[in-house]
C-alpha cells in the first residue's frame, strides 16, 4: 500500500484532481447503469462500478506503470536474445534451433 500521507500537499491536490478526472467516466457509466436498471427487476440489476479513492487510483496507476515496465523488459530481452542469436555461427544457430525444436518449415 502506498502511504499518501508522505506526499506533499501539492502532490495530494494533484492526486485528488486526477482521481476526480478518472471518476468522470465511471460516474457517466453508473448513470447509464442506473437508468437501465430502473426497468429491471432487482435480480437482474447490474451493480454500479466503484469510484476510485485517491488510494485506489494511485494503486491502479502504479499497477499500470509496472505492467508497462514489465512489457518493456520483455522487449529488451527479446532484442538481446535476437542479437545473441545473430552473433552465433551458422552451426551454433542450427544447434539452437534444433534444441528449441523449431521446425524448418512453419505450417500455414
Backbone bond lengths (Angstrom), bond angles and torsions (degrees), N, CA, C in turn:
res aa  C-N    CA-C-N  psi(-1)  N-CA   C-N-CA  omega(-1)  CA-C   N-CA-C  phi
1 X - - - 1.449 - - 1.525 108.37 -
2 X 1.293 115.93 139.45 1.455 122.16 179.90 1.524 108.50 -89.53
3 X 1.324 116.00 130.82 1.461 121.55 -179.37 1.525 108.85 -86.93
4 X 1.317 115.81 99.37 1.465 120.54 -177.59 1.526 112.24 -69.16
5 X 1.337 117.30 -18.37 1.466 119.55 -179.63 1.527 111.60 -68.40
6 X 1.336 117.01 -14.92 1.469 120.45 179.00 1.525 112.26 -85.41
7 X 1.332 117.48 -4.84 1.461 120.87 176.76 1.520 109.55 -78.59
8 X 1.321 115.71 155.06 1.467 119.18 173.65 1.528 108.30 -71.25
9 X 1.322 115.54 165.09 1.464 119.62 178.33 1.529 110.45 -58.73
10 X 1.326 116.97 -40.90 1.454 120.82 179.89 1.523 110.90 -63.98
11 X 1.327 116.29 -39.91 1.466 119.86 178.08 1.528 110.82 -65.47
12 X 1.323 117.48 -39.34 1.475 120.58 177.83 1.525 110.33 -63.95
13 X 1.339 116.45 -39.97 1.466 119.27 176.69 1.526 109.87 -62.33
14 X 1.330 116.45 -41.24 1.461 120.15 177.87 1.522 111.73 -61.49
15 X 1.333 116.59 -43.16 1.469 120.80 178.45 1.524 110.01 -64.15
16 X 1.341 116.65 -42.07 1.469 119.85 178.99 1.524 111.06 -61.20
17 X 1.335 116.57 -42.40 1.463 120.06 178.44 1.524 110.66 -63.96
18 X 1.336 116.48 -46.72 1.466 120.33 -179.48 1.521 110.85 -62.05
19 X 1.325 117.09 -37.68 1.467 121.23 178.76 1.525 110.54 -64.47
20 X 1.338 116.13 -43.59 1.469 119.60 177.29 1.525 110.88 -59.93
21 X 1.320 116.95 -44.58 1.465 121.19 179.47 1.529 111.05 -63.92
22 X 1.335 116.95 -41.24 1.466 120.52 -179.61 1.523 111.16 -67.65
23 X 1.330 116.85 -26.81 1.462 120.46 -179.16 1.529 113.33 -81.40
24 X 1.329 118.18 -18.03 1.469 119.99 -177.91 1.529 113.00 -55.70
25 X 1.351 119.92 -50.16 1.464 117.95 178.91 1.530 112.74 -66.62
26 X 1.333 117.57 -28.59 1.467 120.15 178.12 1.525 109.59 -69.13
27 X 1.330 116.98 -41.17 1.464 121.12 177.46 1.524 109.57 -60.84
28 X 1.322 117.35 -45.41 1.471 121.65 178.87 1.530 110.11 -60.52
29 X 1.330 116.27 -45.69 1.466 119.53 -179.86 1.531 110.77 -64.75
30 X 1.325 117.55 -38.98 1.469 120.60 178.41 1.525 111.05 -64.90
31 X 1.330 116.57 -35.13 1.466 119.59 176.12 1.524 110.36 -64.00
32 X 1.329 116.67 -40.56 1.466 120.62 177.91 1.530 111.03 -66.79
33 X 1.320 116.52 -40.44 1.468 120.17 178.13 1.518 109.72 -64.13
34 X 1.323 117.33 -43.66 1.467 121.35 179.29 1.529 110.65 -60.53
35 X 1.325 116.49 -42.94 1.464 120.19 179.55 1.527 111.13 -64.37
36 X 1.331 117.24 -43.63 1.467 118.82 -179.52 1.526 111.08 -72.74
37 X 1.327 117.93 -28.27 1.464 121.08 178.15 1.521 112.16 -71.98
38 X 1.322 117.35 -22.98 1.463 121.07 -174.91 1.519 112.17 -58.28
39 X 1.306 117.61 -32.54 1.466 120.34 -177.21 1.529 112.66 -98.46
40 X 1.317 117.74 4.85 1.464 120.88 -177.26 1.523 111.18 -104.28
41 X 1.330 116.35 150.65 1.467 118.19 172.25 1.537 109.71 -67.70
42 X 1.317 116.58 157.42 1.473 121.12 -175.76 1.517 112.74 -52.32
43 X 1.315 117.57 -37.88 1.464 120.88 -176.44 1.526 112.50 -65.88
44 X 1.332 117.18 -25.74 1.468 121.09 -176.52 1.527 113.75 -99.34
45 X 1.321 117.30 -0.33 1.459 119.93 -176.11 1.523 110.90 -72.90
46 X 1.326 114.18 137.68 1.469 120.36 176.89 1.528 108.73 -81.02
47 X 1.328 116.79 144.67 1.465 118.61 177.49 1.533 110.86 -75.11
48 X 1.302 114.91 151.49 1.459 119.80 175.99 1.531 108.78 -75.08
49 X 1.301 115.15 150.89 1.466 119.97 177.61 1.523 109.02 -78.90
50 X 1.322 115.28 147.53 1.457 120.85 179.70 1.523 110.26 -77.35
51 X 1.313 115.42 136.46 1.460 120.35 174.39 1.522 108.83 -76.90
52 X 1.319 115.82 151.66 1.452 120.66 174.83 1.524 109.69 -70.35
53 X 1.312 115.59 144.26 1.458 121.41 162.00 1.525 104.70 -99.13
54 X 1.318 117.51 170.90 1.461 119.07 176.92 1.530 109.66 -57.65
55 X 1.328 116.68 -41.19 1.463 121.25 -178.61 1.524 111.34 -64.75
56 X 1.333 117.49 -49.27 1.471 119.12 -177.29 1.525 111.25 -69.64
57 X 1.343 116.80 -30.23 1.462 119.14 177.23 1.529 110.77 -66.16
58 X 1.324 116.96 -48.49 1.466 120.81 179.60 1.528 109.81 -61.53
59 X 1.325 117.66 -40.16 1.466 119.91 178.02 1.526 111.24 -63.32
60 X 1.336 117.44 -38.95 1.470 119.59 179.10 1.529 110.52 -68.01
61 X 1.326 117.06 -37.86 1.471 121.08 177.29 1.530 109.52 -63.64
62 X 1.319 116.38 -42.62 1.469 120.30 179.71 1.529 110.73 -65.22
63 X 1.342 117.85 -42.10 1.472 120.38 177.93 1.524 110.04 -61.03
64 X 1.329 116.63 -44.84 1.459 120.94 179.28 1.530 110.74 -60.28
65 X 1.338 115.82 -46.04 1.466 119.99 179.94 1.517 110.78 -62.38
66 X 1.324 117.33 -44.17 1.468 120.57 -178.99 1.520 111.34 -65.71
67 X 1.331 117.68 -38.88 1.467 120.42 175.29 1.524 110.43 -61.33
68 X 1.323 115.89 -41.74 1.464 120.78 178.99 1.527 110.99 -64.24
69 X 1.322 116.70 -42.97 1.463 120.50 178.98 1.522 110.53 -63.23
70 X 1.337 116.87 -38.55 1.460 119.56 179.78 1.532 110.40 -65.87
71 X 1.315 117.25 -41.05 1.464 120.53 177.06 1.523 110.58 -61.31
72 X 1.332 116.66 -39.45 1.460 120.56 177.14 1.533 110.56 -63.71
73 X 1.324 116.86 -39.04 1.462 121.22 178.08 1.526 110.72 -62.99
74 X 1.325 117.40 -44.16 1.464 121.20 179.37 1.528 110.06 -61.80
75 X 1.337 117.86 -43.47 1.464 120.80 178.04 1.529 111.19 -62.69
76 X 1.328 116.96 -39.30 1.458 121.82 176.92 1.530 110.24 -61.16
77 X 1.331 115.93 -44.41 1.467 120.32 179.48 1.528 111.02 -64.16
78 X 1.336 116.67 -41.87 1.462 120.33 179.46 1.529 110.84 -61.22
79 X 1.326 116.32 -46.36 1.468 120.12 -179.49 1.520 110.86 -62.00
80 X 1.334 116.61 -42.00 1.459 119.97 179.73 1.526 111.36 -67.99
81 X 1.327 116.80 -39.53 1.461 119.52 178.81 1.525 110.35 -63.87
82 X 1.328 117.01 -41.83 1.460 120.58 178.83 1.531 110.68 -65.36
83 X 1.320 117.04 -41.13 1.467 120.14 178.13 1.526 110.57 -63.62
84 X 1.327 116.09 -39.82 1.469 119.65 178.48 1.532 110.32 -66.05
85 X 1.333 116.50 -40.49 1.463 120.72 178.41 1.529 110.07 -62.59
86 X 1.336 115.62 -45.58 1.466 120.07 -179.89 1.526 112.37 -62.38
87 X 1.328 117.18 -27.28 1.462 121.10 -179.27 1.534 112.88 -79.97
88 X 1.324 116.94 -12.26 1.466 120.38 179.66 1.528 110.69 -74.37
89 X 1.309 115.30 158.38 1.463 119.84 173.50 1.528 108.03 -71.37
90 X 1.328 117.62 160.42 1.467 119.35 177.57 1.535 112.05 -55.92
91 X 1.310 117.55 -35.88 1.464 120.40 179.27 1.534 110.99 -67.21
92 X 1.334 116.33 -41.80 1.468 120.40 178.32 1.529 110.93 -66.71
93 X 1.343 116.41 -38.07 1.461 120.19 176.82 1.523 110.12 -61.91
94 X 1.341 116.55 -45.46 1.467 120.49 -179.79 1.518 110.55 -62.56
95 X 1.323 117.80 -39.92 1.467 121.09 179.22 1.528 110.73 -65.01
96 X 1.324 117.24 -40.36 1.465 120.94 179.21 1.526 111.11 -67.82
97 X 1.314 116.11 -41.10 1.465 120.49 177.52 1.530 109.71 -61.20
98 X 1.329 115.70 -41.63 1.475 119.95 178.75 1.532 110.43 -66.20
99 X 1.324 116.87 -42.72 1.463 120.93 180.00 1.530 111.16 -61.72
100 X 1.317 116.57 -38.77 1.471 121.42 179.29 1.522 112.48 -82.08
101 X 1.317 116.02 -2.63 1.472 122.93 178.57 1.533 112.18 56.90
102 X 1.340 115.06 44.01 1.453 120.62 175.65 1.511 107.27 -86.11
103 X 1.342 118.29 120.81 1.458 119.89 -177.42 1.536 111.44 -67.60
104 X 1.331 115.25 152.95 1.464 120.70 179.16 1.516 111.17 -64.59
105 X 1.325 116.87 -37.19 1.459 121.67 179.62 1.522 107.62 -122.26
106 X 1.299 115.03 124.43 1.453 119.09 179.55 1.530 109.10 -85.08
107 X 1.322 117.09 136.34 1.475 119.35 178.57 1.524 110.86 -65.88
108 X 1.314 114.81 149.07 1.473 118.65 -179.19 1.504 110.72 -92.36
